[in-house]
């Protein structure tokens, strides 16, 4: 039977406090008026902690009820994060119709593919909720990492927006999604002796992101600046080609690194 160690307890307490502060700051600064899905995601993070902790206290950490509570809450929060990714893409690309049209189609097709794969995995798994959540999570981390990285590159290079809050959320979720993607990819290679430390580092990355969002909300939100000039269809096509070529080169480099490390 696995017990929660001191470091995990400390991270849990710190993470819970940060999530509560973030939720309070979001409502105090009325972030929900500009990013409703992100605000809902922050509320669900707090609800997840309270719900799972309550179940643990009543039924025990290793009980079947606690197991189902954890996976159910994780699935709901995961779905909310998917909506936040879509919201960030809309904020980034909404002033560029050609780019947003492609991004919207990519998000829609990815969501359908994930739903189908997760449903198949759930049907084939004796514990259907595990298959559903884990398959969805792996797919979301992979697709989300790529889409968020593209959105971040676009926003930095072409100044798709200048509001610090939206940009900070994009950076935080991009880094966290990449870490989660690497976690699902290389978890099987991590020694059992270092598994707890690995999980603690992964959780710490998210806590750092949450801390950055709270820091950004210490002051009132800046008023949105004037919209940039829209890209023409030709410029949009050239931009997308450039971004996709860059992502292809990055993927090739990562494959080479992976082969060098694991051969």
Backbone as JSON, one array per atom type, in Angstrom:
{
  "sequence": "XXXXXXXXXXXXXXXXXXXXXXXXXXXXXXXXXXXXXXXXXXXXXXXXXXXXXXXXXXXXXXXXXXXXXXXXXXXXXXXXXXXXXXXXXXXXXXXXXXXXXXXXXXXXXXXXXXXXXXXXXXXXXXXXXXXXXXXXXXXXXXXXXXXXXXXXXXXXXXXXXXXXXXXXXXXXXXXXXXXXXXXXXXXXXXXXXXXXXXXXXXXXXXXXXXXXXXXXXXXXXXXXXXXXXXXXXXXXXXXXXXXXXXXXXXXXXXXXXXXXXXX",
  "N": [[0.85, -1.2, 0.0], [0.58, 2.17, -0.91], [1.77, 5.17, 0.52], [1.3, 8.68, 1.1], [4.05, 10.74, 0.88], [6.19, 13.06, 2.75], [7.09, 15.19, 1.1], [5.2, 15.12, -0.98], [2.92, 15.73, 0.48], [3.54, 18.35, 1.25], [3.67, 19.61, -1.23], [1.04, 19.22, -2.02], [-0.38, 20.78, -0.14], [0.7, 23.32, -0.68], [0.02, 23.59, -3.41], [-2.78, 23.54, -3.23], [-3.31, 25.88, -1.74], [-2.34, 27.8, -3.57], [-4.09, 27.42, -5.73], [-6.52, 28.21, -4.61], [-5.97, 30.89, -4.06], [-5.56, 31.77, -6.68], [-8.1, 31.4, -7.8], [-9.58, 33.22, -6.25], [-8.3, 35.63, -6.98], [-8.91, 35.73, -9.69], [-11.67, 36.18, -9.72], [-11.74, 38.55, -8.3], [-10.37, 40.31, -9.99], [-11.98, 40.09, -12.14], [-11.49, 38.34, -14.28], [-12.99, 36.48, -15.57], [-14.6, 37.8, -17.35], [-13.09, 38.18, -19.59], [-11.76, 35.8, -20.05], [-13.57, 33.33, -19.87], [-13.56, 30.46, -19.89], [-11.08, 29.84, -18.8], [-11.42, 30.91, -16.26], [-13.46, 29.23, -15.32], [-12.04, 26.85, -15.32], [-10.15, 27.35, -13.31], [-11.85, 27.44, -11.08], [-12.77, 24.81, -11.08], [-10.4, 23.48, -10.49], [-10.07, 24.05, -7.78], [-12.42, 22.91, -6.79], [-11.92, 20.25, -7.42], [-9.79, 19.59, -5.7], [-11.02, 19.93, -3.16], [-13.15, 18.12, -3.32], [-11.9, 15.57, -3.8], [-10.2, 15.41, -1.57], [-12.11, 15.38, 0.51], [-13.43, 12.96, 0.0], [-11.28, 11.22, 0.4], [-10.88, 11.57, 3.16], [-13.24, 10.54, 4.19], [-13.63, 7.93, 3.12], [-11.11, 6.85, 2.94], [-7.72, 6.75, 1.7], [-6.92, 4.67, 0.0], [-9.24, 3.42, -0.83], [-11.86, 2.0, -2.92], [-13.85, 3.81, -3.6], [-12.51, 6.26, -3.3], [-10.7, 5.95, -5.35], [-12.33, 5.96, -7.68], [-13.35, 8.53, -7.36], [-11.08, 10.12, -7.68], [-10.33, 9.6, -10.41], [-12.62, 10.43, -11.76], [-12.81, 13.18, -11.09], [-10.37, 14.01, -12.16], [-10.83, 13.59, -14.88], [-12.85, 15.49, -15.43], [-11.54, 17.94, -14.91], [-9.53, 17.73, -16.8], [-11.01, 17.87, -19.17], [-11.92, 20.49, -18.93], [-9.49, 21.84, -19.19], [-8.93, 21.35, -21.83], [-10.85, 22.98, -23.06], [-9.83, 25.43, -22.28], [-7.46, 25.52, -23.74], [-8.52, 25.69, -26.32], [-9.75, 28.18, -26.02], [-7.53, 29.88, -25.67], [-6.35, 29.62, -28.17], [-8.32, 30.84, -29.72], [-8.2, 33.48, -28.73], [-5.64, 34.14, -29.54], [-5.66, 33.84, -32.36], [-7.93, 35.09, -33.37], [-8.07, 37.51, -34.71], [-7.03, 36.96, -37.09], [-8.31, 35.64, -39.64], [-7.76, 33.55, -41.53], [-5.79, 31.95, -40.26], [-7.12, 31.31, -37.87], [-9.28, 29.86, -38.86], [-8.04, 27.51, -39.79], [-6.93, 26.63, -37.37], [-9.26, 26.22, -35.89], [-10.47, 24.11, -37.28], [-8.51, 22.16, -36.9], [-8.58, 21.84, -34.1], [-11.2, 20.89, -33.8], [-11.2, 18.46, -35.29], [-9.22, 17.11, -33.85], [-10.46, 16.88, -31.35], [-12.62, 15.21, -31.98], [-11.23, 12.91, -32.83], [-9.87, 12.23, -30.46], [-12.04, 11.68, -28.8], [-13.15, 9.41, -30.04], [-10.99, 7.56, -29.91], [-10.62, 7.46, -27.13], [-13.07, 6.42, -26.32], [-12.98, 3.86, -27.48], [-10.76, 2.82, -26.1], [-11.8, 2.87, -23.5], [-13.85, 1.0, -23.73], [-12.41, -1.31, -24.1], [-10.99, -1.61, -21.81], [-10.92, -3.03, -18.57], [-11.38, -1.42, -16.42], [-13.16, 1.04, -17.17], [-13.19, 3.85, -16.84], [-10.57, 4.53, -16.36], [-9.27, 3.88, -18.77], [-10.62, 5.69, -20.41], [-9.95, 8.28, -19.36], [-7.11, 8.25, -19.29], [-6.36, 7.77, -21.98], [-7.5, 9.99, -23.23], [-6.07, 11.97, -21.92], [-3.38, 11.49, -22.71], [-3.59, 11.98, -25.47], [-4.5, 14.64, -25.45], [-2.36, 15.98, -24.24], [-0.33, 15.64, -26.13], [-1.4, 16.74, -28.58], [-2.23, 19.21, -27.56], [0.21, 20.31, -26.69], [1.57, 20.75, -29.11], [-0.19, 22.51, -30.47], [-0.4, 24.66, -28.64], [2.27, 25.44, -28.52], [2.67, 26.33, -31.13], [0.82, 28.45, -31.1], [2.01, 30.06, -29.14], [4.47, 30.67, -30.36], [3.54, 32.09, -32.56], [2.21, 34.24, -31.28], [4.31, 35.56, -29.99], [6.12, 36.21, -32.04], [4.58, 37.67, -33.89], [3.18, 39.39, -32.34], [0.48, 38.87, -31.51], [-1.17, 39.48, -29.42], [-0.97, 41.81, -26.67], [-1.57, 41.78, -24.04], [-0.63, 41.04, -20.78], [-1.73, 39.04, -19.02], [-3.19, 37.08, -20.53], [-1.1, 36.23, -22.12], [0.65, 35.19, -20.19], [-0.85, 33.05, -19.21], [-0.94, 31.44, -21.49], [1.81, 30.82, -21.81], [2.31, 29.43, -19.4], [0.54, 27.17, -19.56], [1.5, 26.03, -21.89], [4.13, 25.2, -21.23], [3.51, 23.43, -19.13], [1.91, 21.52, -20.48], [3.79, 20.43, -22.24], [5.57, 19.28, -20.41], [3.86, 17.36, -19.29], [3.36, 15.82, -21.55], [5.92, 14.76, -22.03], [6.09, 13.35, -19.69], [4.15, 11.3, -19.99], [5.32, 10.04, -22.12], [7.89, 9.16, -21.34], [7.57, 7.99, -18.87], [7.59, 5.24, -18.37], [10.27, 4.67, -18.42], [11.34, 5.65, -16.15], [12.89, 4.99, -13.11], [11.53, 3.09, -10.4], [12.36, 3.95, -7.92], [12.75, 6.64, -8.25], [10.32, 7.59, -8.92], [8.44, 8.95, -7.3], [9.78, 11.37, -6.86], [9.92, 12.31, -9.47], [7.18, 12.7, -10.06], [6.64, 14.68, -8.19], [8.19, 16.78, -9.16], [6.88, 17.26, -11.56], [4.36, 18.12, -10.65], [5.21, 20.38, -9.33], [5.94, 22.05, -11.45], [3.47, 22.85, -12.48], [2.48, 24.23, -10.26], [4.24, 26.37, -10.19], [3.49, 27.66, -12.53], [0.87, 28.42, -11.84], [1.48, 30.15, -9.74], [2.73, 32.17, -11.23], [0.53, 33.15, -12.66], [-1.01, 34.18, -10.6], [0.7, 36.19, -9.68], [0.66, 37.87, -11.88], [-1.86, 38.88, -11.66], [-1.76, 40.64, -9.6], [-2.07, 43.27, -10.03], [-4.54, 45.48, -11.51], [-6.15, 44.33, -14.52], [-4.76, 45.08, -17.7], [-6.09, 47.38, -20.09], [-7.45, 46.23, -23.12], [-5.46, 46.46, -26.02], [-5.43, 48.25, -29.19], [-6.57, 46.56, -32.14], [-4.39, 44.62, -34.19], [-3.28, 44.91, -37.63], [-5.04, 42.93, -39.95], [-3.97, 39.82, -41.34], [-3.35, 39.16, -44.78], [-4.7, 36.77, -47.17], [-2.62, 35.59, -48.62], [-0.39, 36.21, -47.04], [-1.13, 34.81, -44.75], [-1.06, 32.14, -45.63], [1.69, 31.88, -46.22], [2.72, 32.31, -43.67], [1.67, 30.14, -42.17], [2.87, 28.03, -43.52], [5.54, 28.51, -42.9], [5.51, 28.24, -40.07], [4.71, 25.55, -39.78], [6.81, 24.23, -41.07], [8.85, 24.9, -39.31], [7.96, 23.54, -36.99], [8.15, 20.93, -37.96], [10.9, 20.65, -38.31], [11.68, 20.91, -35.65], [10.47, 18.64, -34.55], [11.9, 16.61, -35.88], [14.45, 17.07, -34.82], [13.97, 16.46, -32.11], [13.39, 13.75, -32.33], [15.89, 12.77, -33.13], [17.39, 13.37, -30.86], [16.05, 11.75, -29.01], [16.61, 9.18, -30.03], [19.37, 9.15, -29.69], [19.58, 9.19, -26.93], [18.2, 6.91, -26.0], [19.18, 4.74, -27.4]],
  "CA": [[0.0, 0.0, 0.0], [1.4, 3.37, -1.05], [1.4, 6.29, 1.38], [1.75, 9.99, 0.63], [5.22, 11.13, 1.66], [6.21, 14.44, 3.25], [7.2, 16.11, -0.02], [3.91, 15.16, -1.66], [2.0, 16.47, 1.36], [3.89, 19.76, 1.17], [3.24, 20.09, -2.54], [-0.43, 19.25, -2.04], [-0.83, 21.96, 0.63], [1.1, 24.51, -1.45], [-0.8, 23.66, -4.62], [-4.16, 23.88, -2.85], [-3.33, 27.3, -1.39], [-2.16, 28.58, -4.8], [-5.32, 27.33, -6.53], [-7.54, 29.04, -3.96], [-5.58, 32.28, -4.31], [-5.81, 32.05, -8.09], [-9.55, 31.52, -7.99], [-10.0, 34.49, -5.65], [-7.77, 36.72, -7.8], [-9.65, 35.75, -10.96], [-12.97, 36.83, -9.51], [-11.5, 39.92, -7.87], [-9.99, 41.09, -11.17], [-12.99, 39.84, -13.17], [-10.89, 37.7, -15.45], [-14.03, 35.7, -16.24], [-15.19, 38.58, -18.43], [-12.21, 38.08, -20.75], [-11.39, 34.4, -20.26], [-14.53, 32.56, -19.07], [-13.18, 29.05, -19.73], [-9.97, 29.8, -17.86], [-12.0, 31.14, -14.93], [-14.14, 27.99, -14.93], [-10.98, 25.88, -15.06], [-9.6, 27.66, -11.99], [-12.84, 27.02, -10.09], [-12.78, 23.35, -11.05], [-9.19, 23.03, -9.8], [-10.35, 24.11, -6.34], [-13.45, 21.9, -6.51], [-11.28, 18.93, -7.49], [-9.04, 19.37, -4.46], [-11.95, 19.79, -2.04], [-13.92, 16.89, -3.5], [-11.05, 14.39, -3.61], [-9.76, 15.4, -0.17], [-13.26, 14.97, 1.34], [-13.62, 11.52, -0.2], [-10.16, 10.54, 1.07], [-11.1, 11.61, 4.6], [-14.4, 9.72, 4.58], [-13.52, 6.53, 2.69], [-9.73, 6.37, 2.96], [-6.92, 7.05, 0.51], [-6.79, 3.51, -0.88], [-10.54, 2.79, -1.05], [-12.37, 2.0, -4.3], [-14.58, 5.06, -3.78], [-11.5, 7.3, -3.52], [-10.13, 5.68, -6.69], [-13.28, 6.48, -8.67], [-13.45, 9.98, -7.18], [-9.88, 10.72, -8.28], [-10.37, 9.53, -11.87], [-13.73, 11.25, -12.24], [-12.4, 14.58, -10.97], [-9.29, 14.25, -13.13], [-11.43, 13.68, -16.2], [-13.57, 16.76, -15.56], [-10.53, 19.0, -14.99], [-8.87, 17.55, -18.09], [-11.92, 18.42, -20.18], [-11.89, 21.95, -18.79], [-8.23, 22.34, -19.73], [-9.08, 21.32, -23.27], [-11.58, 24.19, -23.44], [-8.93, 26.57, -22.1], [-6.56, 25.51, -24.89], [-9.3, 26.25, -27.44], [-9.95, 29.6, -25.75], [-6.26, 30.56, -25.93], [-6.2, 29.68, -29.62], [-9.24, 31.86, -30.23], [-7.66, 34.78, -28.36], [-4.44, 34.38, -30.33], [-5.85, 33.86, -33.81], [-9.25, 35.59, -33.77], [-7.93, 38.65, -35.62], [-6.42, 36.45, -38.32], [-9.33, 34.67, -40.04], [-7.2, 32.37, -42.19], [-5.13, 31.12, -39.25], [-8.12, 30.81, -36.93], [-10.06, 28.85, -39.55], [-7.26, 26.28, -39.75], [-6.83, 26.21, -35.97], [-10.57, 25.71, -35.46], [-10.64, 22.77, -37.87], [-7.58, 21.26, -36.23], [-9.11, 21.56, -32.77], [-12.42, 20.07, -33.94], [-10.81, 17.11, -35.7], [-8.5, 16.51, -32.73], [-11.43, 16.54, -30.32], [-13.37, 14.03, -32.45], [-10.32, 11.76, -32.81], [-9.63, 11.87, -29.07], [-13.28, 11.08, -28.28], [-13.28, 8.06, -30.6], [-9.94, 6.71, -29.34], [-10.88, 7.28, -25.7], [-14.22, 5.53, -26.2], [-12.5, 2.51, -27.78], [-9.93, 2.4, -24.98], [-12.67, 2.63, -22.35], [-14.59, -0.24, -23.97], [-11.49, -2.44, -24.04], [-10.36, -1.64, -20.49], [-11.82, -3.54, -17.53], [-11.75, -0.21, -15.66], [-13.43, 1.92, -18.31], [-12.88, 5.25, -16.58], [-9.11, 4.68, -16.49], [-8.98, 3.92, -20.2], [-11.18, 6.93, -20.97], [-9.2, 9.46, -18.92], [-5.7, 8.15, -19.67], [-6.23, 7.95, -23.43], [-7.79, 11.39, -23.51], [-4.98, 12.78, -21.4], [-2.21, 11.35, -23.58], [-3.86, 12.68, -26.72], [-4.59, 16.08, -25.2], [-1.03, 16.53, -23.97], [0.42, 15.67, -27.39], [-1.98, 17.73, -29.49], [-2.2, 20.5, -26.88], [1.58, 20.83, -26.69], [1.88, 21.25, -30.45], [-1.03, 23.68, -30.77], [-0.01, 25.77, -27.76], [3.6, 25.9, -28.93], [2.44, 27.12, -32.34], [0.17, 29.7, -30.69], [3.01, 30.87, -28.43], [5.41, 31.17, -31.36], [2.8, 33.09, -33.34], [1.92, 35.42, -30.48], [5.55, 36.26, -29.7], [6.74, 36.75, -33.25], [3.72, 38.62, -34.6], [2.48, 40.2, -31.34], [-0.95, 38.65, -31.7], [-1.76, 40.3, -28.36], [0.04, 42.39, -25.79], [-2.05, 41.71, -22.67], [0.24, 40.11, -20.05], [-2.42, 37.94, -18.39], [-3.43, 36.05, -21.52], [0.19, 35.7, -22.54], [1.19, 34.39, -19.09], [-1.61, 31.8, -19.18], [-0.47, 30.66, -22.63], [3.15, 30.31, -21.51], [2.21, 28.44, -18.33], [-0.09, 25.94, -20.03], [2.38, 25.43, -22.89], [5.2, 24.49, -20.51], [2.92, 22.32, -18.4], [1.5, 20.49, -21.44], [5.0, 19.78, -22.74], [6.06, 18.43, -19.32], [2.95, 16.23, -19.19], [3.59, 14.98, -22.72], [7.15, 14.03, -21.74], [5.79, 12.44, -18.6], [3.46, 10.13, -20.54], [6.2, 9.38, -23.08], [9.07, 8.55, -20.73], [7.28, 7.5, -17.52], [7.97, 3.83, -18.24], [11.72, 4.56, -18.3], [11.75, 6.18, -14.86], [13.03, 3.97, -12.08], [10.54, 3.18, -9.32], [12.96, 4.68, -6.8], [12.67, 8.08, -8.52], [8.98, 7.9, -9.42], [7.84, 9.97, -6.44], [10.46, 12.64, -7.14], [9.49, 12.71, -10.81], [5.81, 13.22, -9.94], [6.7, 15.93, -7.44], [8.71, 17.8, -10.08], [5.8, 17.55, -12.51], [3.36, 18.92, -9.94], [5.85, 21.67, -9.05], [5.89, 22.88, -12.65], [2.13, 23.46, -12.55], [2.38, 25.2, -9.17], [4.99, 27.56, -10.62], [2.64, 28.34, -13.51], [-0.22, 29.05, -11.09], [2.07, 31.3, -9.05], [2.91, 33.23, -12.22], [-0.78, 33.75, -12.97], [-1.4, 35.0, -9.45], [1.55, 37.38, -9.69], [0.19, 38.74, -12.96], [-3.14, 39.47, -11.24], [-1.58, 41.5, -8.44], [-2.53, 44.59, -10.48], [-5.7, 45.4, -12.41], [-5.84, 43.93, -15.89], [-4.58, 46.17, -18.65], [-7.14, 47.5, -21.09], [-7.03, 45.65, -24.39], [-4.94, 47.42, -26.98], [-6.09, 48.24, -30.48], [-6.32, 45.35, -32.91], [-3.4, 44.75, -35.25], [-3.78, 44.78, -38.99], [-5.28, 41.54, -40.29], [-3.13, 39.25, -42.38], [-3.99, 38.8, -46.03], [-4.71, 35.32, -47.39], [-1.28, 35.19, -49.04], [0.49, 36.26, -45.86], [-1.54, 33.74, -43.87], [-0.53, 30.89, -46.17], [3.14, 31.88, -46.02], [2.97, 32.19, -42.23], [1.38, 28.77, -41.76], [3.93, 27.18, -44.08], [6.75, 28.75, -42.11], [5.34, 27.66, -38.74], [4.68, 24.09, -39.9], [8.18, 23.8, -41.37], [9.6, 25.01, -38.07], [7.55, 22.44, -36.12], [8.68, 19.7, -38.53], [12.32, 20.6, -37.97], [11.78, 20.66, -34.21], [10.12, 17.23, -34.34], [13.04, 15.8, -36.34], [15.53, 17.22, -33.84], [13.6, 15.72, -30.9], [13.54, 12.32, -32.63], [17.31, 12.47, -33.1], [17.8, 13.38, -29.45], [15.49, 10.56, -28.37], [17.37, 8.01, -30.47], [20.71, 9.21, -29.09], [19.49, 8.93, -25.5], [17.67, 5.59, -25.65], [19.72, 3.63, -28.18]],
  "C": [[0.88, 1.25, 0.0], [0.86, 4.49, -0.16], [1.95, 7.59, 0.78], [2.91, 10.43, 1.51], [5.17, 12.61, 2.02], [6.25, 15.46, 2.11], [5.88, 16.24, -0.77], [2.87, 15.91, -0.84], [2.26, 17.97, 1.26], [3.44, 20.35, -0.16], [1.72, 20.19, -2.62], [-0.95, 20.48, -1.3], [-0.51, 23.25, -0.14], [0.23, 24.69, -2.68], [-2.23, 24.06, -4.31], [-4.27, 25.37, -2.52], [-3.21, 28.18, -2.64], [-3.43, 28.56, -5.65], [-6.43, 28.18, -5.93], [-7.24, 30.52, -4.18], [-5.84, 32.67, -5.75], [-7.29, 32.26, -8.35], [-10.06, 32.84, -7.44], [-9.54, 35.68, -6.49], [-8.52, 36.85, -9.12], [-10.98, 36.46, -10.8], [-12.8, 38.28, -9.06], [-11.16, 40.82, -9.05], [-10.95, 40.9, -12.34], [-12.39, 39.28, -14.46], [-11.93, 36.92, -16.24], [-14.7, 36.48, -17.36], [-14.37, 38.48, -19.71], [-11.84, 36.65, -21.08], [-12.32, 33.5, -19.44], [-14.14, 31.1, -18.87], [-12.01, 28.9, -18.77], [-10.47, 30.0, -16.44], [-12.71, 29.88, -14.43], [-13.14, 26.9, -14.59], [-10.38, 26.1, -13.68], [-10.55, 27.23, -10.87], [-12.85, 25.51, -9.95], [-11.54, 22.78, -10.37], [-9.4, 23.01, -8.29], [-11.38, 23.04, -5.96], [-12.86, 20.49, -6.52], [-10.56, 18.62, -6.2], [-9.98, 19.11, -3.29], [-12.7, 18.47, -2.12], [-13.08, 15.65, -3.2], [-10.58, 14.29, -2.16], [-10.88, 14.92, 0.74], [-13.5, 13.47, 1.23], [-12.52, 10.73, 0.49], [-10.4, 10.47, 2.58], [-12.21, 10.67, 5.04], [-14.17, 8.23, 4.3], [-12.1, 5.97, 2.73], [-9.03, 6.55, 1.63], [-6.89, 5.91, -0.49], [-8.12, 2.82, -1.18], [-10.95, 2.87, -2.52], [-13.14, 3.3, -4.59], [-13.63, 6.21, -4.05], [-10.89, 7.16, -4.91], [-11.04, 6.26, -7.77], [-13.4, 8.0, -8.58], [-12.28, 10.68, -7.85], [-9.98, 10.75, -9.8], [-11.5, 10.37, -12.45], [-13.37, 12.73, -12.21], [-11.32, 14.92, -11.97], [-9.85, 14.4, -14.54], [-12.14, 15.0, -16.44], [-12.59, 17.92, -15.73], [-9.81, 18.94, -16.33], [-9.72, 18.13, -19.22], [-11.93, 19.94, -20.14], [-10.61, 22.54, -19.36], [-8.24, 22.32, -21.25], [-9.82, 22.55, -23.78], [-10.71, 25.43, -23.29], [-7.95, 26.66, -23.27], [-7.27, 26.1, -26.11], [-9.5, 27.75, -27.26], [-8.69, 30.41, -26.04], [-6.01, 30.67, -27.43], [-7.1, 30.75, -30.22], [-8.72, 33.27, -29.92], [-6.47, 35.14, -29.25], [-4.74, 34.64, -31.79], [-7.12, 34.56, -34.28], [-9.16, 36.75, -34.76], [-7.3, 38.25, -36.95], [-7.3, 35.32, -38.85], [-8.77, 33.4, -40.67], [-6.57, 31.42, -41.2], [-6.15, 30.51, -38.3], [-8.99, 29.73, -37.57], [-9.35, 27.5, -39.52], [-7.17, 25.74, -38.33], [-8.14, 25.61, -35.49], [-10.83, 24.31, -36.02], [-9.74, 21.74, -37.18], [-8.08, 20.87, -34.85], [-10.33, 20.64, -32.84], [-12.08, 18.63, -34.3], [-10.07, 16.38, -34.57], [-9.45, 16.06, -31.64], [-12.22, 15.29, -30.71], [-12.5, 12.78, -32.37], [-10.08, 11.29, -31.39], [-10.85, 11.18, -28.46], [-13.43, 9.64, -28.75], [-12.26, 7.12, -29.96], [-10.18, 6.43, -27.86], [-12.05, 6.33, -25.48], [-13.82, 4.07, -26.45], [-11.66, 1.97, -26.63], [-10.76, 2.06, -23.75], [-13.42, 1.31, -22.5], [-13.7, -1.46, -23.81], [-10.85, -2.6, -22.67], [-11.37, -2.13, -19.45], [-12.25, -2.42, -16.58], [-11.95, 0.9, -16.68], [-13.02, 3.36, -18.07], [-11.38, 5.52, -16.69], [-8.73, 4.78, -17.95], [-9.46, 5.21, -20.83], [-10.3, 8.13, -20.64], [-7.76, 9.4, -19.41], [-5.5, 8.36, -21.17], [-6.48, 9.39, -23.82], [-6.64, 12.28, -23.07], [-3.75, 12.7, -22.29], [-2.4, 12.11, -24.89], [-3.89, 14.19, -26.54], [-3.22, 16.68, -24.98], [-0.22, 16.64, -25.26], [-0.1, 16.76, -28.31], [-1.92, 19.12, -28.86], [-0.82, 21.13, -26.89], [1.92, 21.46, -28.04], [1.11, 22.53, -30.75], [-0.63, 24.88, -29.93], [1.36, 26.32, -28.13], [3.51, 26.74, -30.2], [1.82, 28.47, -32.0], [1.15, 30.63, -29.98], [4.0, 31.48, -29.41], [4.77, 32.29, -32.17], [2.62, 34.38, -32.56], [3.17, 36.24, -30.19], [6.1, 36.95, -30.94], [5.91, 37.84, -33.9], [2.89, 39.49, -33.64], [0.97, 40.11, -31.53], [-1.77, 39.31, -30.59], [-0.64, 40.84, -27.49], [-0.41, 42.38, -24.33], [-1.25, 40.66, -21.9], [-0.47, 38.9, -19.47], [-2.63, 36.79, -19.36], [-2.12, 35.39, -21.96], [0.78, 34.8, -21.46], [0.46, 33.04, -18.99], [-1.15, 30.88, -20.31], [0.89, 30.04, -22.35], [3.08, 29.19, -20.47], [1.63, 27.12, -18.81], [0.76, 25.25, -21.1], [3.47, 24.6, -22.22], [4.64, 23.26, -19.8], [2.5, 21.19, -19.33], [2.7, 19.73, -21.98], [5.56, 18.83, -21.67], [5.18, 17.19, -19.18], [3.12, 15.27, -20.36], [4.85, 14.13, -22.51], [6.93, 13.0, -20.64], [5.14, 11.16, -19.12], [4.37, 9.35, -21.49], [7.31, 8.58, -22.4], [8.83, 7.99, -19.33], [7.75, 6.06, -17.33], [9.47, 3.63, -18.07], [12.23, 5.04, -16.94], [11.8, 5.07, -13.82], [12.01, 4.19, -10.97], [11.06, 4.0, -8.15], [12.83, 6.19, -6.98], [11.28, 8.51, -8.97], [8.32, 9.01, -8.62], [8.46, 11.34, -6.7], [10.05, 13.19, -8.5], [8.1, 13.34, -10.76], [5.79, 14.55, -9.2], [7.2, 17.07, -8.31], [7.64, 18.22, -11.08], [4.73, 18.43, -11.88], [3.91, 20.32, -9.65], [5.83, 22.6, -10.24], [4.54, 23.58, -12.77], [1.96, 24.51, -11.46], [3.12, 26.5, -9.52], [4.16, 28.37, -11.62], [1.5, 29.08, -12.81], [0.3, 30.27, -10.34], [2.31, 32.46, -9.99], [1.61, 33.91, -12.58], [-1.24, 34.64, -11.83], [-0.59, 36.29, -9.41], [1.09, 38.38, -10.74], [-1.09, 39.48, -12.56], [-3.0, 40.35, -10.01], [-2.02, 42.93, -8.73], [-3.75, 44.43, -11.36], [-5.28, 45.03, -13.83], [-5.73, 45.15, -16.8], [-5.73, 46.18, -19.65], [-6.62, 46.99, -22.42], [-6.58, 46.73, -25.35], [-5.68, 47.3, -28.3], [-5.67, 47.02, -31.29], [-5.27, 45.58, -33.97], [-4.04, 44.58, -36.62], [-3.92, 43.3, -39.33], [-4.34, 41.08, -41.39], [-3.95, 38.98, -43.64], [-3.94, 37.29, -46.2], [-3.32, 34.82, -47.78], [-0.32, 35.16, -47.86], [0.16, 35.14, -44.89], [-0.97, 32.4, -44.32], [0.97, 30.79, -45.95], [3.49, 31.67, -44.56], [2.77, 30.75, -41.76], [2.44, 27.81, -42.27], [5.2, 27.3, -43.27], [6.66, 28.1, -40.74], [5.38, 26.13, -38.79], [6.06, 23.53, -40.22], [9.05, 23.85, -40.12], [9.27, 23.89, -37.11], [8.09, 21.11, -36.63], [10.16, 19.55, -38.2], [12.53, 20.3, -36.5], [11.49, 19.2, -33.89], [11.27, 16.32, -34.74], [14.2, 15.86, -35.35], [15.25, 16.42, -32.57], [13.73, 14.21, -31.12], [15.01, 11.91, -32.58], [17.85, 12.42, -31.68], [17.32, 12.13, -28.74], [16.25, 9.3, -28.75], [18.75, 7.96, -29.82], [20.69, 8.83, -27.62], [19.14, 7.48, -25.21], [18.25, 4.43, -26.46], [20.69, 2.78, -27.34]]
}
